[in-house]
Amino acid sequence: MESSFLQLYCQHCCPEGRTIDNVSLHVATKHWSDVVVKVIRPPFQVDKDDPDPAWLRVENGYDAVTVLAWAVNHGPADQVLQLVPYVLRILDTSSGISVRLRAIHILCALIQKVPGQEITKRGLHLVFFDTLNRHLQFVTEDKDIPIASLAYDCVMNLIDKTTETGGQNQVESYVKVLDAILGALIYVHGKPRQAAFLYSQLPRIYSRLGAVGIRYLKVLVEVLCDTIERTPHNESSADLRALSIAAIVSLKVVIQNGRPCVPRYRGRILAAISAAWIYYYKERKDEPVYTLLRELMAIFQGSIGEDVLQADKQELLDFDRESFSVLFA
């Protein structure tokens, strides 16, 4: 659709249009402001409650959202912030998955292009964060995952660009993202694909919390261990296997970053690993998963010390030496 817009624009506005080698570059450098005023702005000056918004109407092979995306991608960094109201308008009023996905792509491109200090100077980092955060909290259907995935990437980029590394504002922003994940988990009980997606976001966020992450250790250990020891026994076993993998990977990061408070959860973590080991190693011989469990056990032992685990390990070896000797090897 972008090429349709560029070709038509040049035909009407550029007498030399047929001889231009790079049409997009020409329009961006010579006519960008004109495109904003004459092509992008008019469709957004209509009733906000219109069920068939003008910016989504395809005419001559393109709609205004396509032109908006082009304008952000190819416009000057010191000018594209004037397009923010249009992007937010789409996200605030559109219920369609594909439309919101397009709008978040545009917002991500805008955040990537504009210097962080320009975003914060205008207070837009708060607006962007709140907008993206709404898309982090509800991942109840398969169709929600692409939007939430893009929103997570976008909000992490926003935080990194607009806050001081390791500073209080940055950590507080990461905490809000983690709270959004934990809140979203409430609504995905019995939905392993959605839960696996949410777990997959935990490592990069928790690893950046530093000491603040300790206050989330108890709830994360409980949630992740509950998932790890819940072995699949029905037709959705592939989904539950993927969920177990995501939980194992996340728990590794939680343990690595949760010292020195991990020992207090020794029994809970060991019980989860043991239950999963019996299923994935002894019963299923699922090498990719039980290899992850061995890695998790090694990290767990390194975190609390082998001496602390000695009695627990001996009990498991007495119970099933053939199986658990491999886990502790």
C-alpha positions as a Markdown table, in Angstrom:
| # | Residue | x | y | z |
|---|---|---|---|---|
| 1 | Met | 0.0 | 0.0 | 0.0 |
| 2 | Glu | 2.9 | 2.3 | 0.6 |
| 3 | Ser | 4.1 | 2.2 | -3.0 |
| 4 | Ser | 0.5 | 3.0 | -4.2 |
| 5 | Phe | 0.5 | 6.1 | -2.0 |
| 6 | Leu | 4.0 | 7.3 | -3.2 |
| 7 | Gln | 3.2 | 6.7 | -6.9 |
| 8 | Leu | -0.1 | 8.5 | -6.7 |
| 9 | Tyr | 1.4 | 11.4 | -4.7 |
| 10 | Cys | 4.2 | 11.9 | -7.2 |
| 11 | Gln | 1.8 | 11.8 | -10.2 |
| 12 | His | -0.3 | 14.7 | -8.7 |
| 13 | Cys | 2.3 | 16.8 | -7.0 |
| 14 | Cys | 5.6 | 16.2 | -8.7 |
| 15 | Pro | 5.9 | 17.1 | -12.4 |
| 16 | Glu | 9.2 | 15.3 | -12.5 |
| 17 | Gly | 7.7 | 12.2 | -10.9 |
| 18 | Arg | 8.4 | 9.8 | -13.7 |
| 19 | Thr | 12.1 | 10.5 | -13.6 |
| 20 | Ile | 12.7 | 10.1 | -9.9 |
| 21 | Asp | 14.8 | 7.1 | -9.0 |
| 22 | Asn | 14.0 | 7.0 | -5.3 |
| 23 | Val | 10.4 | 8.2 | -4.9 |
| 24 | Ser | 10.2 | 7.6 | -1.1 |
| 25 | Leu | 13.4 | 9.6 | -0.5 |
| 26 | His | 12.2 | 12.4 | -2.8 |
| 27 | Val | 8.8 | 12.7 | -1.0 |
| 28 | Ala | 10.4 | 12.5 | 2.4 |
| 29 | Thr | 12.9 | 15.2 | 1.7 |
| 30 | Lys | 10.8 | 17.6 | -0.4 |
| 31 | His | 7.2 | 17.0 | 0.6 |
| 32 | Trp | 7.1 | 15.4 | 4.1 |
| 33 | Ser | 5.2 | 18.3 | 5.8 |
| 34 | Asp | 2.8 | 18.6 | 2.9 |
| 35 | Val | 2.0 | 14.9 | 3.3 |
| 36 | Val | 1.3 | 15.4 | 7.0 |
| 37 | Val | -1.0 | 18.3 | 6.3 |
| 38 | Lys | -2.9 | 17.1 | 3.3 |
| 39 | Val | -2.9 | 13.3 | 3.6 |
| 40 | Ile | -2.5 | 12.3 | 7.2 |
| 41 | Arg | -4.3 | 15.0 | 9.2 |
| 42 | Pro | -7.7 | 15.2 | 7.4 |
| 43 | Pro | -8.8 | 11.6 | 8.2 |
| 44 | Phe | -8.2 | 12.2 | 11.9 |
| 45 | Gln | -10.3 | 15.4 | 12.0 |
| 46 | Val | -13.5 | 13.5 | 12.1 |
| 47 | Asp | -15.8 | 12.2 | 14.9 |
| 48 | Lys | -13.7 | 10.1 | 17.3 |
| 49 | Asp | -16.6 | 7.6 | 17.7 |
| 50 | Asp | -17.1 | 6.9 | 14.0 |
| 51 | Pro | -17.4 | 3.0 | 13.8 |
| 52 | Asp | -15.8 | 3.2 | 10.3 |
| 53 | Pro | -12.9 | 5.7 | 10.9 |
| 54 | Ala | -11.7 | 7.6 | 7.9 |
| 55 | Trp | -8.1 | 6.7 | 8.5 |
| 56 | Leu | -8.8 | 3.0 | 7.8 |
| 57 | Arg | -10.7 | 3.5 | 4.6 |
| 58 | Val | -8.6 | 2.2 | 1.7 |
| 59 | Glu | -8.7 | 4.6 | -1.3 |
| 60 | Asn | -6.5 | 4.3 | -4.3 |
| 61 | Gly | -4.8 | 1.3 | -2.8 |
| 62 | Tyr | -3.8 | 2.7 | 0.6 |
| 63 | Asp | -5.2 | 4.1 | 3.9 |
| 64 | Ala | -4.0 | 6.9 | 6.2 |
| 65 | Val | -2.4 | 4.4 | 8.7 |
| 66 | Thr | -0.1 | 3.3 | 5.9 |
| 67 | Val | 0.9 | 6.9 | 5.2 |
| 68 | Leu | 1.4 | 7.5 | 8.9 |
| 69 | Ala | 3.8 | 4.6 | 9.2 |
| 70 | Trp | 5.7 | 5.8 | 6.1 |
| 71 | Ala | 5.9 | 9.4 | 7.6 |
| 72 | Val | 7.3 | 8.1 | 10.9 |
| 73 | Asn | 9.9 | 5.8 | 9.2 |
| 74 | His | 11.1 | 8.3 | 6.7 |
| 75 | Gly | 10.5 | 11.7 | 8.4 |
| 76 | Pro | 13.0 | 13.8 | 10.2 |
| 77 | Ala | 13.6 | 12.9 | 13.8 |
| 78 | Asp | 12.9 | 16.4 | 15.0 |
| 79 | Gln | 9.5 | 16.5 | 13.3 |
| 80 | Val | 7.9 | 13.1 | 13.8 |
| 81 | Leu | 6.7 | 13.8 | 17.3 |
| 82 | Gln | 3.9 | 15.9 | 15.8 |
| 83 | Leu | 2.5 | 12.6 | 14.6 |
| 84 | Val | 2.1 | 11.2 | 18.1 |
| 85 | Pro | -1.6 | 12.3 | 18.5 |
| 86 | Tyr | -2.6 | 10.3 | 15.4 |
| 87 | Val | -0.8 | 7.1 | 16.7 |
| 88 | Leu | -2.5 | 7.4 | 20.1 |
| 89 | Arg | -5.8 | 8.1 | 18.5 |
| 90 | Ile | -5.6 | 4.8 | 16.7 |
| 91 | Leu | -4.6 | 2.9 | 19.8 |
| 92 | Asp | -7.3 | 4.6 | 22.0 |
| 93 | Thr | -10.2 | 4.0 | 19.6 |
| 94 | Ser | -9.4 | 0.8 | 17.6 |
| 95 | Ser | -10.5 | -2.6 | 18.8 |
| 96 | Gly | -9.2 | -4.6 | 15.8 |
| 97 | Ile | -6.1 | -6.6 | 16.5 |
| 98 | Ser | -4.5 | -5.9 | 13.1 |
| 99 | Val | -5.1 | -2.2 | 13.4 |
| 100 | Arg | -3.6 | -2.0 | 16.9 |
| 101 | Leu | -0.7 | -4.1 | 15.9 |
| 102 | Arg | 0.0 | -1.6 | 13.1 |
| 103 | Ala | -0.2 | 1.3 | 15.5 |
| 104 | Ile | 2.2 | -0.3 | 18.0 |
| 105 | His | 4.6 | -0.9 | 15.1 |
| 106 | Ile | 4.4 | 2.8 | 14.3 |
| 107 | Leu | 4.9 | 3.8 | 17.9 |
| 108 | Cys | 7.9 | 1.5 | 18.2 |
| 109 | Ala | 9.5 | 3.1 | 15.1 |
| 110 | Leu | 8.8 | 6.5 | 16.5 |
| 111 | Ile | 10.4 | 5.7 | 19.9 |
| 112 | Gln | 13.4 | 4.2 | 18.1 |
| 113 | Lys | 13.9 | 7.3 | 15.9 |
| 114 | Val | 13.4 | 10.1 | 18.4 |
| 115 | Pro | 16.2 | 10.8 | 21.0 |
| 116 | Gly | 15.3 | 9.8 | 24.5 |
| 117 | Gln | 15.8 | 13.3 | 25.9 |
| 118 | Glu | 13.3 | 14.7 | 23.4 |
| 119 | Ile | 10.7 | 12.2 | 24.5 |
| 120 | Thr | 11.2 | 12.9 | 28.2 |
| 121 | Lys | 11.4 | 16.7 | 27.8 |
| 122 | Arg | 7.8 | 16.7 | 26.5 |
| 123 | Gly | 6.6 | 14.2 | 29.1 |
| 124 | Leu | 5.8 | 11.7 | 26.3 |
| 125 | His | 7.6 | 8.8 | 28.0 |
| 126 | Leu | 4.8 | 8.7 | 30.6 |
| 127 | Val | 2.1 | 8.8 | 27.9 |
| 128 | Phe | 3.8 | 6.1 | 25.8 |
| 129 | Phe | 4.4 | 3.9 | 28.9 |
| 130 | Asp | 0.7 | 4.1 | 30.0 |
| 131 | Thr | -0.4 | 3.3 | 26.4 |
| 132 | Leu | 1.8 | 0.3 | 26.0 |
| 133 | Asn | 1.2 | -0.9 | 29.6 |
| 134 | Arg | -2.5 | -1.4 | 28.7 |
| 135 | His | -1.5 | -4.0 | 26.1 |
| 136 | Leu | 0.7 | -5.9 | 28.6 |
| 137 | Gln | -2.0 | -6.7 | 31.0 |
| 138 | Phe | -4.5 | -8.8 | 29.0 |
| 139 | Val | -3.1 | -11.8 | 27.1 |
| 140 | Thr | -6.1 | -14.1 | 27.4 |
| 141 | Glu | -6.3 | -15.3 | 23.7 |
| 142 | Asp | -3.9 | -16.4 | 21.1 |
| 143 | Lys | -4.6 | -13.3 | 19.1 |
| 144 | Asp | -3.4 | -11.1 | 22.0 |
| 145 | Ile | 0.1 | -12.6 | 22.0 |
| 146 | Pro | 1.5 | -10.7 | 18.9 |
| 147 | Ile | 0.4 | -7.4 | 20.2 |
| 148 | Ala | 1.7 | -8.0 | 23.7 |
| 149 | Ser | 5.0 | -9.3 | 22.4 |
| 150 | Leu | 5.5 | -6.2 | 20.4 |
| 151 | Ala | 4.4 | -4.0 | 23.3 |
| 152 | Tyr | 6.9 | -5.6 | 25.6 |
| 153 | Asp | 9.7 | -5.0 | 23.2 |
| 154 | Cys | 8.6 | -1.5 | 22.7 |
| 155 | Val | 8.2 | -0.6 | 26.4 |
| 156 | Met | 11.6 | -2.1 | 27.2 |
| 157 | Asn | 13.2 | 0.1 | 24.5 |
| 158 | Leu | 11.3 | 3.1 | 25.8 |
| 159 | Ile | 12.6 | 2.5 | 29.4 |
| 160 | Asp | 16.1 | 2.0 | 28.2 |
| 161 | Lys | 16.0 | 5.2 | 26.1 |
| 162 | Thr | 14.4 | 7.5 | 28.6 |
| 163 | Thr | 15.8 | 6.5 | 32.0 |
| 164 | Glu | 19.3 | 6.4 | 33.5 |
| 165 | Thr | 20.8 | 2.9 | 33.6 |
| 166 | Gly | 20.3 | 1.5 | 37.1 |
| 167 | Gly | 18.6 | 4.6 | 38.3 |
| 168 | Gln | 15.5 | 4.7 | 40.4 |
| 169 | Asn | 13.2 | 5.7 | 37.6 |
| 170 | Gln | 14.4 | 2.8 | 35.5 |
| 171 | Val | 13.9 | 0.3 | 38.2 |
| 172 | Glu | 10.5 | 1.6 | 39.0 |
| 173 | Ser | 9.5 | 1.3 | 35.4 |
| 174 | Tyr | 10.7 | -2.3 | 35.3 |
| 175 | Val | 8.7 | -3.0 | 38.4 |
| 176 | Lys | 5.6 | -1.7 | 36.7 |
| 177 | Val | 6.2 | -4.1 | 33.8 |
| 178 | Leu | 6.7 | -7.0 | 36.1 |
| 179 | Asp | 3.5 | -6.1 | 37.9 |
| 180 | Ala | 1.8 | -6.1 | 34.6 |
| 181 | Ile | 3.0 | -9.7 | 33.9 |
| 182 | Leu | 2.0 | -10.9 | 37.3 |
| 183 | Gly | -1.4 | -9.3 | 36.9 |
| 184 | Ala | -1.9 | -10.9 | 33.4 |
| 185 | Leu | -1.1 | -14.3 | 34.8 |
| 186 | Ile | -4.2 | -14.2 | 36.9 |
| 187 | Tyr | -6.3 | -14.3 | 33.7 |
| 188 | Val | -4.5 | -17.2 | 32.0 |
| 189 | His | -5.2 | -20.1 | 34.2 |
| 190 | Gly | -5.8 | -23.1 | 32.0 |
| 191 | Lys | -4.3 | -21.3 | 29.0 |
| 192 | Pro | -0.7 | -22.7 | 28.7 |
| 193 | Arg | 0.2 | -20.8 | 25.5 |
| 194 | Gln | -0.6 | -17.5 | 27.0 |
| 195 | Ala | 1.1 | -18.3 | 30.3 |
| 196 | Ala | 4.2 | -19.5 | 28.4 |
| 197 | Phe | 4.4 | -16.2 | 26.6 |
| 198 | Leu | 4.2 | -14.3 | 29.9 |
| 199 | Tyr | 6.8 | -16.5 | 31.5 |
| 200 | Ser | 9.1 | -15.9 | 28.5 |
| 201 | Gln | 9.1 | -12.1 | 29.3 |
| 202 | Leu | 10.3 | -12.6 | 32.9 |
| 203 | Pro | 14.0 | -13.2 | 32.5 |
| 204 | Arg | 14.9 | -10.0 | 30.8 |
| 205 | Ile | 12.8 | -8.0 | 33.3 |
| 206 | Tyr | 13.7 | -9.7 | 36.5 |
| 207 | Ser | 17.4 | -9.7 | 35.7 |
| 208 | Arg | 17.3 | -5.9 | 35.6 |
| 209 | Leu | 15.6 | -5.3 | 38.9 |
| 210 | Gly | 18.7 | -5.8 | 41.1 |
| 211 | Ala | 18.0 | -5.9 | 44.8 |
| 212 | Val | 14.4 | -4.8 | 44.3 |
| 213 | Gly | 13.7 | -8.1 | 42.7 |
| 214 | Ile | 14.0 | -9.8 | 46.1 |
| 215 | Arg | 10.6 | -8.7 | 47.1 |
| 216 | Tyr | 9.1 | -10.6 | 44.2 |
| 217 | Leu | 11.1 | -13.8 | 44.9 |
| 218 | Lys | 8.5 | -15.6 | 47.0 |
| 219 | Val | 5.6 | -15.1 | 44.5 |
| 220 | Leu | 7.8 | -16.0 | 41.5 |
| 221 | Val | 9.2 | -19.1 | 43.1 |
| 222 | Glu | 5.7 | -20.3 | 44.0 |
| 223 | Val | 4.2 | -19.6 | 40.6 |
| 224 | Leu | 7.1 | -21.1 | 38.6 |
| 225 | Cys | 7.5 | -24.1 | 40.8 |
| 226 | Asp | 3.8 | -24.9 | 40.6 |
| 227 | Thr | 4.1 | -24.8 | 36.8 |
| 228 | Ile | 7.2 | -26.9 | 36.6 |
| 229 | Glu | 5.8 | -29.7 | 38.7 |
| 230 | Arg | 2.5 | -29.7 | 36.8 |
| 231 | Thr | 3.3 | -32.5 | 34.3 |
| 232 | Pro | 1.1 | -32.9 | 31.1 |
| 233 | His | -1.2 | -35.9 | 30.9 |
| 234 | Asn | -3.7 | -34.9 | 28.2 |
| 235 | Glu | -4.1 | -33.7 | 24.6 |
| 236 | Ser | -2.6 | -30.3 | 25.4 |
| 237 | Ser | 0.7 | -31.9 | 26.5 |
| 238 | Ala | 2.7 | -30.0 | 23.8 |
| 239 | Asp | 1.5 | -26.7 | 25.2 |
| 240 | Leu | 2.1 | -27.8 | 28.8 |
| 241 | Arg | 5.6 | -29.0 | 27.8 |
| 242 | Ala | 6.3 | -25.5 | 26.3 |
| 243 | Leu | 5.0 | -23.9 | 29.4 |
| 244 | Ser | 7.2 | -26.1 | 31.6 |
| 245 | Ile | 10.3 | -25.1 | 29.5 |
| 246 | Ala | 9.4 | -21.4 | 29.8 |
| 247 | Ala | 9.0 | -21.8 | 33.6 |
| 248 | Ile | 12.3 | -23.6 | 34.0 |
| 249 | Val | 14.2 | -21.0 | 32.0 |
| 250 | Ser | 12.6 | -18.2 | 34.1 |
| 251 | Leu | 13.3 | -19.9 | 37.4 |
| 252 | Lys | 17.0 | -20.2 | 36.5 |
| 253 | Val | 17.1 | -16.4 | 36.1 |
| 254 | Val | 15.1 | -15.8 | 39.3 |
| 255 | Ile | 17.5 | -18.0 | 41.3 |
| 256 | Gln | 20.6 | -16.4 | 39.8 |
| 257 | Asn | 19.3 | -13.0 | 40.7 |
| 258 | Gly | 17.6 | -13.8 | 44.0 |
| 259 | Arg | 20.6 | -14.5 | 46.1 |
| 260 | Pro | 21.1 | -14.6 | 49.1 |
| 261 | Cys | 17.4 | -15.3 | 49.8 |
| 262 | Val | 17.0 | -18.4 | 47.7 |
| 263 | Pro | 17.8 | -20.9 | 50.5 |
| 264 | Arg | 14.6 | -20.2 | 52.3 |
| 265 | Tyr | 12.7 | -21.7 | 49.3 |
| 266 | Arg | 15.0 | -24.7 | 49.1 |
| 267 | Gly | 12.2 | -27.3 | 49.8 |
| 268 | Arg | 9.8 | -25.8 | 47.3 |
| 269 | Ile | 12.3 | -25.6 | 44.5 |
| 270 | Leu | 13.7 | -29.0 | 45.1 |
| 271 | Ala | 10.2 | -30.6 | 45.1 |
| 272 | Ala | 9.3 | -29.0 | 41.8 |
| 273 | Ile | 12.6 | -30.1 | 40.1 |
| 274 | Ser | 12.2 | -33.6 | 41.5 |
| 275 | Ala | 8.6 | -34.0 | 40.3 |
| 276 | Ala | 9.5 | -32.7 | 36.8 |
| 277 | Trp | 12.6 | -34.9 | 36.7 |
| 278 | Ile | 10.6 | -38.1 | 37.3 |
| 279 | Tyr | 8.3 | -37.2 | 34.5 |
| 280 | Tyr | 10.7 | -35.8 | 31.8 |
| 281 | Tyr | 13.7 | -38.1 | 32.6 |
| 282 | Lys | 12.3 | -41.3 | 33.9 |
| 283 | Glu | 8.9 | -41.5 | 32.2 |
| 284 | Arg | 9.3 | -39.5 | 29.0 |
| 285 | Lys | 13.1 | -39.5 | 28.3 |
| 286 | Asp | 12.6 | -36.0 | 27.0 |
| 287 | Glu | 16.2 | -34.9 | 26.6 |
| 288 | Pro | 15.7 | -31.2 | 25.8 |
| 289 | Val | 13.6 | -30.7 | 28.9 |
| 290 | Tyr | 15.6 | -32.8 | 31.4 |
| 291 | Thr | 18.8 | -31.2 | 30.2 |
| 292 | Leu | 17.2 | -27.8 | 31.2 |
| 293 | Leu | 16.3 | -29.4 | 34.6 |
| 294 | Arg | 19.9 | -30.4 | 35.1 |
| 295 | Glu | 21.0 | -26.9 | 34.3 |
| 296 | Leu | 18.5 | -25.6 | 36.8 |
| 297 | Met | 19.6 | -27.9 | 39.5 |
| 298 | Ala | 23.3 | -26.9 | 38.9 |
| 299 | Ile | 22.3 | -23.2 | 39.3 |
| 300 | Phe | 20.2 | -24.0 | 42.3 |
| 301 | Gln | 23.1 | -26.0 | 44.0 |
| 302 | Gly | 25.5 | -23.2 | 43.2 |
| 303 | Ser | 23.2 | -20.6 | 44.7 |
| 304 | Ile | 22.7 | -22.3 | 48.1 |
| 305 | Gly | 25.7 | -24.6 | 48.4 |
| 306 | Glu | 25.9 | -28.3 | 47.9 |
| 307 | Asp | 26.4 | -28.9 | 51.7 |
| 308 | Val | 23.0 | -27.3 | 52.4 |
| 309 | Leu | 21.4 | -29.8 | 50.0 |
| 310 | Gln | 23.3 | -32.9 | 51.1 |
| 311 | Ala | 20.5 | -34.4 | 53.2 |
| 312 | Asp | 17.8 | -33.7 | 50.7 |
| 313 | Lys | 19.9 | -35.2 | 47.9 |
| 314 | Gln | 20.5 | -38.3 | 49.9 |
| 315 | Glu | 16.7 | -38.8 | 50.5 |
| 316 | Leu | 16.1 | -38.5 | 46.7 |
| 317 | Leu | 18.9 | -40.9 | 46.0 |
| 318 | Asp | 17.5 | -43.4 | 48.5 |
| 319 | Phe | 14.1 | -43.1 | 46.8 |
| 320 | Asp | 15.4 | -43.6 | 43.2 |
| 321 | Arg | 19.2 | -43.7 | 42.9 |
| 322 | Glu | 19.1 | -44.7 | 39.2 |
| 323 | Ser | 17.1 | -41.6 | 38.2 |
| 324 | Phe | 18.4 | -38.9 | 40.6 |
| 325 | Ser | 22.1 | -39.8 | 40.3 |
| 326 | Val | 21.8 | -38.4 | 36.8 |
| 327 | Leu | 20.2 | -35.2 | 38.0 |
| 328 | Phe | 22.9 | -34.6 | 40.6 |
| 329 | Ala | 25.8 | -35.7 | 38.4 |
